Amino acid sequence: MPAIKQRIEPQVCTYLDPEAYMLIVQVVLPGAEKDKICVKVKTDAILIRAESDEVDYCKYIFLSMRLKKALSKAIYENDILRITIPAQE
């Protein structure tokens, strides 16, 4: 019988770097496997999905600003996913 995974909304911190006009999103994903992390950036929202052995993480973040999604970058280190996205002025 396959194990049942918990579905959890991860902890998220978002802030705007006013000098670079860059949105920074940090997501806590303990135990998530790097190759099972999916980030979809839309012009006004971000979808984050990730999996570990016991947990499925899922978070949809709506934003009140427009993003330059083609210039977004993501790095996963020490169980924290850090996404940087330039905001449109």
mmCIF file of the C-alpha atoms, coordinates in Angstrom:
data_MODEL
# 
_entry.id   MODEL 
# 
loop_
_atom_site.group_PDB 
_atom_site.id 
_atom_site.type_symbol 
_atom_site.label_atom_id 
_atom_site.label_alt_id 
_atom_site.label_comp_id 
_atom_site.label_asym_id 
_atom_site.label_entity_id 
_atom_site.label_seq_id 
_atom_site.pdbx_PDB_ins_code 
_atom_site.Cartn_x 
_atom_site.Cartn_y 
_atom_site.Cartn_z 
_atom_site.occupancy 
_atom_site.B_iso_or_equiv 
_atom_site.pdbx_formal_charge 
_atom_site.auth_seq_id 
_atom_site.auth_comp_id 
_atom_site.auth_asym_id 
_atom_site.auth_atom_id 
_atom_site.pdbx_PDB_model_num 
ATOM 1  C CA . MET A 1 1  ? 0.000  0.000  0.000   1.00 0.00 ? 1  MET A CA 1 
ATOM 2  C CA . PRO A 1 2  ? 1.535  3.361  -0.996  1.00 0.00 ? 2  PRO A CA 1 
ATOM 3  C CA . ALA A 1 3  ? 2.292  5.865  1.738   1.00 0.00 ? 3  ALA A CA 1 
ATOM 4  C CA . ILE A 1 4  ? -0.080 8.786  2.075   1.00 0.00 ? 4  ILE A CA 1 
ATOM 5  C CA . LYS A 1 5  ? 1.666  12.145 1.839   1.00 0.00 ? 5  LYS A CA 1 
ATOM 6  C CA . GLN A 1 6  ? 0.663  15.267 3.688   1.00 0.00 ? 6  GLN A CA 1 
ATOM 7  C CA . ARG A 1 7  ? -0.126 18.332 1.603   1.00 0.00 ? 7  ARG A CA 1 
ATOM 8  C CA . ILE A 1 8  ? 1.343  21.404 3.292   1.00 0.00 ? 8  ILE A CA 1 
ATOM 9  C CA . GLU A 1 9  ? 1.399  25.086 2.457   1.00 0.00 ? 9  GLU A CA 1 
ATOM 10 C CA . PRO A 1 10 ? 5.043  26.112 3.063   1.00 0.00 ? 10 PRO A CA 1 
ATOM 11 C CA . GLN A 1 11 ? 6.195  29.162 4.985   1.00 0.00 ? 11 GLN A CA 1 
ATOM 12 C CA . VAL A 1 12 ? 6.853  32.066 2.626   1.00 0.00 ? 12 VAL A CA 1 
ATOM 13 C CA . CYS A 1 13 ? 8.522  35.444 3.016   1.00 0.00 ? 13 CYS A CA 1 
ATOM 14 C CA . THR A 1 14 ? 8.197  38.011 0.213   1.00 0.00 ? 14 THR A CA 1 
ATOM 15 C CA . TYR A 1 15 ? 9.740  41.437 0.045   1.00 0.00 ? 15 TYR A CA 1 
ATOM 16 C CA . LEU A 1 16 ? 10.701 44.060 -2.502  1.00 0.00 ? 16 LEU A CA 1 
ATOM 17 C CA . ASP A 1 17 ? 14.273 45.316 -2.851  1.00 0.00 ? 17 ASP A CA 1 
ATOM 18 C CA . PRO A 1 18 ? 13.476 48.981 -3.576  1.00 0.00 ? 18 PRO A CA 1 
ATOM 19 C CA . GLU A 1 19 ? 16.919 49.818 -4.991  1.00 0.00 ? 19 GLU A CA 1 
ATOM 20 C CA . ALA A 1 20 ? 16.906 47.050 -7.609  1.00 0.00 ? 20 ALA A CA 1 
ATOM 21 C CA . TYR A 1 21 ? 13.082 46.974 -7.872  1.00 0.00 ? 21 TYR A CA 1 
ATOM 22 C CA . MET A 1 22 ? 13.365 43.202 -7.452  1.00 0.00 ? 22 MET A CA 1 
ATOM 23 C CA . LEU A 1 23 ? 10.831 40.922 -5.754  1.00 0.00 ? 23 LEU A CA 1 
ATOM 24 C CA . ILE A 1 24 ? 12.469 38.327 -3.494  1.00 0.00 ? 24 ILE A CA 1 
ATOM 25 C CA . VAL A 1 25 ? 10.495 35.267 -2.411  1.00 0.00 ? 25 VAL A CA 1 
ATOM 26 C CA . GLN A 1 26 ? 11.917 32.822 0.138   1.00 0.00 ? 26 GLN A CA 1 
ATOM 27 C CA . VAL A 1 27 ? 10.123 29.510 0.665   1.00 0.00 ? 27 VAL A CA 1 
ATOM 28 C CA . VAL A 1 28 ? 10.929 26.954 3.375   1.00 0.00 ? 28 VAL A CA 1 
ATOM 29 C CA . LEU A 1 29 ? 10.834 23.446 1.864   1.00 0.00 ? 29 LEU A CA 1 
ATOM 30 C CA . PRO A 1 30 ? 12.403 21.032 4.392   1.00 0.00 ? 30 PRO A CA 1 
ATOM 31 C CA . GLY A 1 31 ? 13.428 17.756 2.811   1.00 0.00 ? 31 GLY A CA 1 
ATOM 32 C CA . ALA A 1 32 ? 12.260 18.660 -0.685  1.00 0.00 ? 32 ALA A CA 1 
ATOM 33 C CA . GLU A 1 33 ? 14.190 17.079 -3.512  1.00 0.00 ? 33 GLU A CA 1 
ATOM 34 C CA . LYS A 1 34 ? 15.753 19.662 -5.817  1.00 0.00 ? 34 LYS A CA 1 
ATOM 35 C CA . ASP A 1 35 ? 14.645 17.877 -8.982  1.00 0.00 ? 35 ASP A CA 1 
ATOM 36 C CA . LYS A 1 36 ? 11.028 17.748 -7.699  1.00 0.00 ? 36 LYS A CA 1 
ATOM 37 C CA . ILE A 1 37 ? 10.628 21.507 -7.234  1.00 0.00 ? 37 ILE A CA 1 
ATOM 38 C CA . CYS A 1 38 ? 8.451  23.318 -9.761  1.00 0.00 ? 38 CYS A CA 1 
ATOM 39 C CA . VAL A 1 39 ? 8.221  27.111 -9.932  1.00 0.00 ? 39 VAL A CA 1 
ATOM 40 C CA . LYS A 1 40 ? 5.900  28.828 -12.401 1.00 0.00 ? 40 LYS A CA 1 
ATOM 41 C CA . VAL A 1 41 ? 6.090  32.600 -12.577 1.00 0.00 ? 41 VAL A CA 1 
ATOM 42 C CA . LYS A 1 42 ? 3.215  34.431 -14.188 1.00 0.00 ? 42 LYS A CA 1 
ATOM 43 C CA . THR A 1 43 ? 3.001  38.191 -14.696 1.00 0.00 ? 43 THR A CA 1 
ATOM 44 C CA . ASP A 1 44 ? 1.139  38.669 -11.391 1.00 0.00 ? 44 ASP A CA 1 
ATOM 45 C CA . ALA A 1 45 ? 1.437  35.368 -9.488  1.00 0.00 ? 45 ALA A CA 1 
ATOM 46 C CA . ILE A 1 46 ? 3.840  32.566 -8.546  1.00 0.00 ? 46 ILE A CA 1 
ATOM 47 C CA . LEU A 1 47 ? 3.054  28.845 -8.212  1.00 0.00 ? 47 LEU A CA 1 
ATOM 48 C CA . ILE A 1 48 ? 5.422  26.698 -6.151  1.00 0.00 ? 48 ILE A CA 1 
ATOM 49 C CA . ARG A 1 49 ? 5.176  22.906 -5.882  1.00 0.00 ? 49 ARG A CA 1 
ATOM 50 C CA . ALA A 1 50 ? 7.709  20.559 -4.313  1.00 0.00 ? 50 ALA A CA 1 
ATOM 51 C CA . GLU A 1 51 ? 7.896  17.014 -3.011  1.00 0.00 ? 51 GLU A CA 1 
ATOM 52 C CA . SER A 1 52 ? 9.747  15.179 -0.295  1.00 0.00 ? 52 SER A CA 1 
ATOM 53 C CA . ASP A 1 53 ? 9.335  11.559 0.812   1.00 0.00 ? 53 ASP A CA 1 
ATOM 54 C CA . GLU A 1 54 ? 6.502  12.431 3.216   1.00 0.00 ? 54 GLU A CA 1 
ATOM 55 C CA . VAL A 1 55 ? 5.180  15.837 2.134   1.00 0.00 ? 55 VAL A CA 1 
ATOM 56 C CA . ASP A 1 56 ? 3.797  17.607 -0.938  1.00 0.00 ? 56 ASP A CA 1 
ATOM 57 C CA . TYR A 1 57 ? 4.277  21.363 -0.710  1.00 0.00 ? 57 TYR A CA 1 
ATOM 58 C CA . CYS A 1 58 ? 2.025  23.685 -2.676  1.00 0.00 ? 58 CYS A CA 1 
ATOM 59 C CA . LYS A 1 59 ? 1.711  27.480 -2.608  1.00 0.00 ? 59 LYS A CA 1 
ATOM 60 C CA . TYR A 1 60 ? 0.090  29.973 -4.985  1.00 0.00 ? 60 TYR A CA 1 
ATOM 61 C CA . ILE A 1 61 ? 1.100  33.585 -4.348  1.00 0.00 ? 61 ILE A CA 1 
ATOM 62 C CA . PHE A 1 62 ? -0.993 36.391 -5.842  1.00 0.00 ? 62 PHE A CA 1 
ATOM 63 C CA . LEU A 1 63 ? 0.796  39.725 -6.219  1.00 0.00 ? 63 LEU A CA 1 
ATOM 64 C CA . SER A 1 64 ? -0.346 43.296 -6.637  1.00 0.00 ? 64 SER A CA 1 
ATOM 65 C CA . MET A 1 65 ? 2.499  44.076 -9.025  1.00 0.00 ? 65 MET A CA 1 
ATOM 66 C CA . ARG A 1 66 ? 3.486  42.944 -12.501 1.00 0.00 ? 66 ARG A CA 1 
ATOM 67 C CA . LEU A 1 67 ? 6.618  40.830 -12.901 1.00 0.00 ? 67 LEU A CA 1 
ATOM 68 C CA . LYS A 1 68 ? 9.203  40.335 -15.636 1.00 0.00 ? 68 LYS A CA 1 
ATOM 69 C CA . LYS A 1 69 ? 8.828  36.571 -15.522 1.00 0.00 ? 69 LYS A CA 1 
ATOM 70 C CA . ALA A 1 70 ? 11.425 35.864 -18.242 1.00 0.00 ? 70 ALA A CA 1 
ATOM 71 C CA . LEU A 1 71 ? 14.162 37.280 -15.976 1.00 0.00 ? 71 LEU A CA 1 
ATOM 72 C CA . SER A 1 72 ? 13.291 35.250 -12.864 1.00 0.00 ? 72 SER A CA 1 
ATOM 73 C CA . LYS A 1 73 ? 15.900 33.091 -11.095 1.00 0.00 ? 73 LYS A CA 1 
ATOM 74 C CA . ALA A 1 74 ? 15.583 30.411 -8.410  1.00 0.00 ? 74 ALA A CA 1 
ATOM 75 C CA . ILE A 1 75 ? 18.160 28.828 -6.091  1.00 0.00 ? 75 ILE A CA 1 
ATOM 76 C CA . TYR A 1 76 ? 17.512 25.980 -3.617  1.00 0.00 ? 76 TYR A CA 1 
ATOM 77 C CA . GLU A 1 77 ? 20.009 25.689 -0.750  1.00 0.00 ? 77 GLU A CA 1 
ATOM 78 C CA . ASN A 1 78 ? 19.691 24.466 2.851   1.00 0.00 ? 78 ASN A CA 1 
ATOM 79 C CA . ASP A 1 79 ? 15.959 23.693 2.486   1.00 0.00 ? 79 ASP A CA 1 
ATOM 80 C CA . ILE A 1 80 ? 15.182 27.270 1.358   1.00 0.00 ? 80 ILE A CA 1 
ATOM 81 C CA . LEU A 1 81 ? 14.066 28.159 -2.144  1.00 0.00 ? 81 LEU A CA 1 
ATOM 82 C CA . ARG A 1 82 ? 14.992 31.752 -3.040  1.00 0.00 ? 82 ARG A CA 1 
ATOM 83 C CA . ILE A 1 83 ? 13.313 33.260 -6.103  1.00 0.00 ? 83 ILE A CA 1 
ATOM 84 C CA . THR A 1 84 ? 14.268 36.670 -7.489  1.00 0.00 ? 84 THR A CA 1 
ATOM 85 C CA . ILE A 1 85 ? 12.076 38.381 -10.058 1.00 0.00 ? 85 ILE A CA 1 
ATOM 86 C CA . PRO A 1 86 ? 12.384 41.899 -11.461 1.00 0.00 ? 86 PRO A CA 1 
ATOM 87 C CA . ALA A 1 87 ? 9.206  43.912 -11.064 1.00 0.00 ? 87 ALA A CA 1 
ATOM 88 C CA . GLN A 1 88 ? 7.832  46.012 -13.886 1.00 0.00 ? 88 GLN A CA 1 
ATOM 89 C CA . GLU A 1 89 ? 7.899  49.720 -13.199 1.00 0.00 ? 89 GLU A CA 1 
# 
